Amino acid sequence: MIKTVNELCEEARAGHYAIGAFNASTLEVTKAILQAAAELKSPVIIETSEGEANFEGYQIFADTVKDLASELAIDVAINLDHGKSLESIKYAIESGYSSVHIDCSKMDRKDNIKLTKQVVEFAHSRGVSVEGELGHVGGSSEVHEGEQPKDGTLTDPKEAAEYIKETGVDVFAGSYGNIHGMYKDAPHLDIERIEKIAKESGIPLSLHGGSGIPDSQIKEAIKAGICKVNVNTELRKAYKESLEKNLRGANAEIVPYKYLPQVINDVKEVVKKKIILFSGL
C-alpha cells in the first residue's frame, strides 16, 4: 500500500523505531530497496532527488514503485528528497509521489518559511505529507575527509519549533552534526540537540546523511526522536563496487540481465542491514 512519509513516521514514533528512507537512481536499486523491505516484512520510504527523478522520469519512477509495492504487498512511501522549488514539488505530486521534502535551508529564514508554507498548502490539499528543513545539512554523496559541521550551522531547537508551527510541516529535518555522504572520521551527532528539538517540535524528526554514521550513534539518535533515516551513498557505493566486480576480467558476462541480479542482491543486503538497524528487527 502507498502511504505518506508522515504516516510511516508516526507509526515509527509510536513504536520507538525509525523508517529507512533510501534513494533509488536506477531500476536495479528500486528493486533492491523494495525486495529488501518485502523480505523483512518492513515498511520503507523510497525516494529520489530531483537529479535522480529527472534521470529516471518522475512518473515512470512513481508508477514502477506502485506496481512493485502492490506485487510485493508492502507499505511504501514515495518521496521527493531535497525538492528545491514549488515547481518541482508540484510536478512530483502530480506524477504520483505520496510525500515531498522541500529544502529551503540555504535561504534566509523568512524566505524558507514563505516557500515551505506554499508547499504545505499545495501538498496537504492533495493528501501529500511534507518534510521541511531548517539548518543546512552540507556535504554530498562522496567520502569526506575530516569534514564536520560547524556549531553555527546546527539547528537551534527553539527556532525549529517556531519554524514547524509557522509552516505546518509534518516531518522535520535538521542539522544535528550530520552531513551528506560518508565520513573518513566518524561524525559526532548532537544527541541532546535532537532530544530538545523532538520535545519542542512534537513531530517526527528526519536524519539526513545516514550513510557511514556509526550504529551506536544511529541507535542513540532514534531513542532521542529520529523517526526517519536517509541513506544514499552506501547504496551507490555497493552498486558501483558490485558492477565493477561483475564486469571485470576477460570472461566477464556482457548480458545485463545476467549480471545485474547480483548487483541488485548486493545493494539489497545493504538495505536489509539498515532496516534491521533502524527498526530493531
C-alpha positions as CSV (number, residue, x, y, z in Angstrom):
1,M,0.0,0.0,0.0
2,I,1.2,3.5,-0.8
3,K,1.4,5.7,2.3
4,T,2.8,9.1,3.2
5,V,6.1,9.6,4.9
6,N,4.2,11.2,7.8
7,E,2.0,8.1,8.3
8,L,5.1,5.8,8.4
9,C,7.0,8.2,10.6
10,E,4.1,8.5,13.1
11,E,3.9,4.7,13.3
12,A,7.7,4.6,13.9
13,R,7.5,7.3,16.6
14,A,4.8,5.3,18.4
15,G,6.8,2.2,18.1
16,H,10.2,3.8,19.1
17,Y,11.9,2.8,15.9
18,A,12.9,4.6,12.6
19,I,12.0,4.1,9.0
20,G,14.7,3.8,6.4
21,A,14.5,6.3,3.5
22,F,16.5,5.0,0.6
23,N,17.3,6.8,-2.6
24,A,16.9,5.0,-5.9
25,S,18.5,6.2,-9.1
26,T,18.0,3.1,-11.2
27,L,15.5,0.2,-11.6
28,E,18.0,-2.1,-10.1
29,V,18.3,0.0,-6.9
30,T,14.5,0.4,-6.8
31,K,14.1,-3.4,-6.9
32,A,16.8,-3.9,-4.3
33,I,15.1,-1.5,-1.8
34,L,11.6,-2.9,-2.2
35,Q,12.7,-6.5,-2.2
36,A,14.7,-5.9,1.0
37,A,11.6,-4.4,2.6
38,A,9.4,-7.3,1.5
39,E,11.9,-10.0,2.7
40,L,11.9,-8.3,6.2
41,K,8.2,-7.6,6.1
42,S,9.0,-3.9,6.8
43,P,7.6,-0.6,5.6
44,V,10.0,1.6,3.7
45,I,10.4,5.0,2.2
46,I,11.8,5.1,-1.3
47,E,12.9,8.4,-2.7
48,T,14.6,10.3,-5.5
49,S,16.4,13.6,-5.5
50,E,15.5,16.0,-8.3
51,G,18.5,14.8,-10.3
52,E,17.6,11.2,-9.8
53,A,14.0,11.9,-10.8
54,N,15.0,13.8,-13.9
55,F,17.2,10.8,-14.9
56,E,14.5,8.2,-14.3
57,G,11.4,10.2,-15.1
58,Y,9.1,11.3,-12.2
59,Q,6.1,9.4,-13.3
60,I,8.0,6.3,-14.5
61,F,9.6,6.0,-11.1
62,A,6.3,6.5,-9.2
63,D,4.4,4.1,-11.4
64,T,7.1,1.5,-11.1
65,V,7.2,1.7,-7.3
66,K,3.4,1.4,-7.1
67,D,3.4,-1.7,-9.3
68,L,6.2,-3.3,-7.3
69,A,4.7,-2.4,-3.9
70,S,1.4,-3.9,-4.9
71,E,3.2,-7.1,-6.2
72,L,5.3,-7.4,-3.0
73,A,2.4,-6.4,-0.6
74,I,4.4,-3.9,1.4
75,D,3.7,-0.4,2.7
76,V,5.8,2.2,0.8
77,A,6.0,6.0,0.8
78,I,7.2,7.6,-2.4
79,N,9.2,10.7,-1.5
80,L,10.9,13.6,-3.4
81,D,14.1,14.2,-1.5
82,H,15.5,17.8,-1.3
83,G,13.0,19.4,-3.6
84,K,14.2,22.9,-4.3
85,S,11.2,24.7,-5.8
86,L,7.5,24.8,-5.8
87,E,7.5,23.8,-9.5
88,S,9.4,20.5,-8.8
89,I,7.3,19.7,-5.8
90,K,4.1,20.2,-7.8
91,Y,5.5,18.0,-10.6
92,A,6.4,15.2,-8.2
93,I,2.9,15.3,-6.6
94,E,1.2,15.3,-10.0
95,S,3.4,12.4,-11.0
96,G,2.3,10.2,-8.1
97,Y,4.7,10.9,-5.2
98,S,3.0,10.5,-1.9
99,S,5.3,12.8,0.0
100,V,7.8,15.6,-0.6
101,H,10.8,17.2,1.2
102,I,11.2,20.9,0.5
103,D,14.7,22.0,1.2
104,C,15.0,25.8,1.5
105,S,17.7,25.5,4.1
106,K,20.1,27.7,2.2
107,M,17.6,30.6,2.1
108,D,17.2,33.1,4.9
109,R,14.6,32.1,7.5
110,K,11.9,34.4,6.2
111,D,12.1,33.1,2.6
112,N,12.4,29.5,3.8
113,I,9.2,29.8,5.8
114,K,7.4,31.5,2.9
115,L,8.1,28.9,0.3
116,T,7.6,26.0,2.7
117,K,4.2,27.3,3.6
118,Q,3.3,27.4,-0.1
119,V,4.4,23.8,-0.5
120,V,2.5,22.7,2.6
121,E,-0.7,24.3,1.4
122,F,-0.4,22.7,-2.1
123,A,0.6,19.3,-0.8
124,H,-1.9,19.0,2.0
125,S,-4.8,19.8,-0.3
126,R,-3.8,16.7,-2.2
127,G,-3.2,14.4,0.7
128,V,0.6,14.6,0.5
129,S,2.8,15.0,3.5
130,V,5.7,17.5,3.7
131,E,9.1,17.4,5.3
132,G,10.7,20.7,5.9
133,E,14.3,21.6,6.8
134,L,16.0,24.3,8.9
135,G,19.7,24.3,9.5
136,H,21.6,23.3,6.3
137,V,22.9,19.7,6.1
138,G,26.1,20.1,4.0
139,G,28.2,17.5,2.2
140,S,27.5,15.4,-0.9
141,S,27.4,11.7,-1.9
142,E,31.1,11.1,-1.5
143,V,33.6,10.1,1.2
144,H,34.6,13.2,3.2
145,E,37.9,13.6,4.9
146,G,37.9,15.5,8.2
147,E,34.7,17.4,7.4
148,Q,32.4,18.2,10.3
149,P,29.6,20.7,10.6
150,K,30.4,23.9,12.5
151,D,28.4,24.7,15.6
152,G,26.9,27.8,14.0
153,T,25.2,25.7,11.3
154,L,23.4,23.3,13.7
155,T,19.7,23.7,14.1
156,D,18.5,25.8,17.1
157,P,15.7,23.9,18.9
158,K,13.6,27.0,19.6
159,E,13.9,28.2,16.0
160,A,13.0,24.7,14.8
161,A,9.8,24.8,17.0
162,E,8.8,28.2,15.6
163,Y,9.5,27.1,12.0
164,I,7.3,24.0,12.5
165,K,4.5,26.0,14.0
166,E,4.6,28.6,11.2
167,T,4.9,26.3,8.3
168,G,2.8,23.3,9.3
169,V,5.2,20.7,8.1
170,D,4.6,17.1,9.1
171,V,8.2,15.9,9.4
172,F,11.3,18.0,10.3
173,A,14.9,17.7,9.1
174,G,17.6,19.5,10.9
175,S,21.4,19.7,11.2
176,Y,22.5,17.8,14.3
177,G,26.1,17.1,13.3
178,N,25.3,15.1,10.2
179,I,26.4,15.7,6.7
180,H,25.6,14.1,3.4
181,G,27.9,11.4,2.1
182,M,30.3,9.1,4.1
183,Y,32.9,10.0,6.6
184,K,36.6,9.0,6.9
185,D,36.3,10.1,10.5
186,A,33.2,9.3,12.5
187,P,30.7,12.2,12.9
188,H,29.5,13.3,16.3
189,L,25.8,13.7,16.4
190,D,24.5,16.1,18.9
191,I,22.0,13.7,20.7
192,E,21.0,16.4,23.2
193,R,20.1,18.7,20.4
194,I,17.9,16.0,18.8
195,E,16.1,15.4,22.1
196,K,15.4,19.1,22.6
197,I,14.1,19.5,19.0
198,A,11.9,16.4,19.4
199,K,10.5,17.6,22.7
200,E,9.8,21.2,21.4
201,S,8.5,20.3,18.0
202,G,6.1,17.4,18.7
203,I,6.5,15.9,15.2
204,P,8.7,13.1,13.7
205,L,12.3,14.1,13.0
206,S,14.4,13.1,10.0
207,L,18.1,12.4,9.9
208,H,19.8,13.1,6.5
209,G,23.3,11.8,5.7
210,G,22.7,8.5,7.4
211,S,25.4,6.7,5.4
212,G,28.5,5.9,7.4
213,I,27.2,7.1,10.8
214,P,28.2,4.5,13.4
215,D,25.5,2.1,14.5
216,S,25.8,3.2,18.1
217,Q,25.1,6.9,17.2
218,I,22.1,5.9,15.0
219,K,20.6,4.0,17.9
220,E,21.0,6.9,20.2
221,A,19.5,9.3,17.7
222,I,16.5,7.1,17.3
223,K,16.0,7.0,21.1
224,A,16.2,10.8,21.1
225,G,13.5,11.2,18.5
226,I,14.7,10.4,15.0
227,C,12.0,8.5,13.1
228,K,13.4,8.6,9.5
229,V,17.0,7.9,8.4
230,N,18.1,8.8,4.9
231,V,20.7,6.5,3.2
232,N,22.0,7.0,-0.3
233,T,25.8,7.0,-0.6
234,E,26.2,3.5,0.8
235,L,23.8,2.2,-1.8
236,R,25.7,3.9,-4.6
237,K,29.0,2.6,-3.3
238,A,27.6,-1.0,-3.2
239,Y,26.1,-0.7,-6.7
240,K,29.4,0.6,-8.2
241,E,31.6,-2.0,-6.5
242,S,29.3,-4.9,-7.4
243,L,29.1,-3.7,-11.0
244,E,32.8,-3.3,-11.3
245,K,33.4,-6.8,-9.9
246,N,30.9,-8.4,-12.2
247,L,32.3,-6.7,-15.3
248,R,36.0,-7.4,-14.5
249,G,38.1,-9.9,-16.4
250,A,38.3,-11.3,-19.9
251,N,35.4,-13.7,-19.4
252,A,33.1,-11.2,-17.7
253,E,29.4,-11.5,-18.6
254,I,28.1,-8.9,-21.1
255,V,24.4,-9.6,-20.9
256,P,22.9,-7.1,-18.4
257,Y,20.0,-9.3,-17.2
258,K,22.6,-12.0,-16.3
259,Y,25.0,-9.8,-14.2
260,L,22.5,-7.2,-12.8
261,P,20.7,-9.6,-10.5
262,Q,24.0,-9.9,-8.5
263,V,24.2,-6.1,-8.3
264,I,20.6,-6.0,-7.0
265,N,21.4,-8.6,-4.4
266,D,24.5,-6.7,-3.2
267,V,22.5,-3.5,-2.8
268,K,19.7,-5.3,-1.2
269,E,22.0,-6.7,1.5
270,V,23.0,-3.1,2.5
271,V,19.3,-2.1,2.6
272,K,18.4,-5.0,4.8
273,K,21.2,-4.3,7.3
274,K,20.0,-0.7,7.6
275,I,16.3,-1.7,8.0
276,I,17.3,-4.1,10.8
277,L,19.4,-1.4,12.5
278,F,16.7,1.3,12.3
279,S,13.8,-0.9,13.3
280,G,15.4,-3.3,15.7
281,L,14.0,-6.3,13.8
